[in-house]
Amino acid sequence: MIQPSSVFSNLTVSLGERSYPIVIGRHLLDDSDFARYVPGKRIAIVTNTVVAPLYLQRLLDMLGAAGKSCISIVLPDGEEEKNAANLMRIFDALLEHKCDRKTTLLALGGGVIGDMTGFAAATYMRGVPFVQVPTTLLAQVDSSVGGKTAINHPLGKNMIGAFYQPQAVLADTATLASLPDRELSAGMAEVIKHGAIIDAPFFDWLEANIVKLMARDDAALAYAIQRSCEIKADVVRQDEREGGLRAILNFGHTFAHAIEAGMGYGTWLHGEAVGCGMVMAADLSERLGFLSASDKARIIALVQAAGLPVTAPDLGAERWLDLMEVDKKNEDGKIKFILLKPLGQSIITGAPAEFVRATLAACTQADK
């Protein structure tokens, strides 16, 4: 068994017969019990050129010692690599190695690897098992949980994908020690999001502990990861396929996805765009009378303290609107926003064009 001293939390995403555990702990990749969460005898590990030198051999050795036969698929790193060409590279490897329906795909890396591996698992032979082993803060607190899988299209982020739940999420917090500061900040965006949309006391806690979090304090990070996963697991339980409630997890993302597509995927990290997008969503919330000026200021201050940008690139108002019109939440050609009403509560709504344009004007700068 994984020793209690190494496990911070063991949660469950409750989806009936498709329920699965989220195990959060330190040095899980060094624990012999890790393999019991990985079903099947044949495993295809998908990772990237940054993560592979750090953790791939350790994982191969552990799974091999447990009697599992493994292949590895190493993809280029970066959001710009989350595309159809690299998805095909996964399929090519699976077919070349004659992988069957009992082969388990294991995603070792951040959100890009998790999304692509999940989409490959959802579609290879019409569905094979997969396991998430997130190695970035963003993936551990958000993208690895909930079964959203996708690739990007030049005209829109995450527009081609499937809902497909993993068999397990195994988050080793020790991997955060190797995470660049910029990636740590990017992950904090999704942590802040969870407090802003649904848990005001957690937002208060983040304000009080942001210095510890950015200093990588083990206990603070463990709690932030655990609480984020609890929040997301509960939302997914209630609305697995984003028919309503789950859309609140996209707070800041309408603006963020426009930033990513408009700047070119990979120019800003996803979490950087989300951080800035939350500031823009808070500004729009205030303009509509949903959020106080003081709470908007708190959001801006916390995003800044996490090392995230609070001023957006000036894409031009028409380009901004064009990009935001390509969003999965939109209905009947109208842009839908996740806004705060008030801090700690969310509302899914449209907004008059003049208010949206005012937010764009207030939050952008030409030289970014």
Steps between C-alpha positions, in 0.01 A plus 500: 500500500602863452616611842272751676794733553537543123132563424341838566157412365306222330184637339239346274331645194156346549354404162336168576675210329745747344616639835873526552753603766713812517809414704705801609831432669870561512734255323218285361723422202738329742235289670466136397122516548466754219458224242178370652322812379608430141273232349611244244826330417592713202561872548572775247654799678456832320729781612706785356861599447514703823339249737651181352858561623370570851249222566453258211766245593384497862148420385616236253703330773213504749240368258745243365568374851124455539496271197362751250627530143552864400564709195573872508390775262693826539345806338629856459423738787269798484141614454571550130562122478146414614389428147378234260851417378619398847174318570578292191848430637334335800278291274796409279693364798201307635438336164869428434521319835170319432340639815156354565188611690648391832801728462496782755618845395681688775542877475824613667526878485298817508167601355601472135614139541198414713254646250658333197546164671142503623368581154714222352366259762141607430535431128757222457300184425199706619632521853780356713583560869720789600662639812606856576838562666514881504840658563408872493297696751245598236442138405488381862237755606290511185556342160567142615164482682163478329555323170527794261729402214580693184741639246518857374401630158653816350157663522421398857642340814377156611231495229567137400473249782291271716384450856687190615578423863830353618531189715703694757680829560833461680650834598856487638562840656876434502497565124424865573856546625623483140231736371623836364368804687297605196321162496433520874336838448296362212364226724407750771255661257276194513532482880389863531216428260355235729483739792358783293212304348373286784694525830556847645669364818751317278565828316563662840743218585683550170544870572647415841728225367606615152857574614534146638350352185738686271788390726384139442415428861406130505206527737352804327528345154354172622194677639456715190513194276265300723241777527512573128445132420215479752327796337547375146401141587177623658412716198577214258287263709203733458555586133741268323443625146467872565127526452483784749689527830835373371531799270591712805841330492563712190519824700747721314534248217289684240757780504789258556430282198480812284841608630652159421354478152564865421861502617576154361491186714798482732577875506323527834462196724139393548509598867643841417211561263252376765647732762459799271160371387378493861599864541304584186200297616515676837504836323195403295329371816552836667371691196179296509452569870571143610832556680622774731801712408679379812453133407621570146808657653552190717492277191749720317731505802491122545561435130796738511635339817494165320732645235235514228430774244210734569515701176390330178651532153325745270367276226260768379138504617363331188760224515423445869129466429560274201715265708257495793220401265679165450426353843320185609283688753349730239140456388323645197807697404507686834810507720443353846717608793561350843481797737507548876184600688654560755850364576461130583190458282463477123253584228494391136374786288531709191603865519412809296760571234578846636598353839719235338671765287555714809669210675720432200602865486575513874695176521716504188813680390648533155862414582434169678 
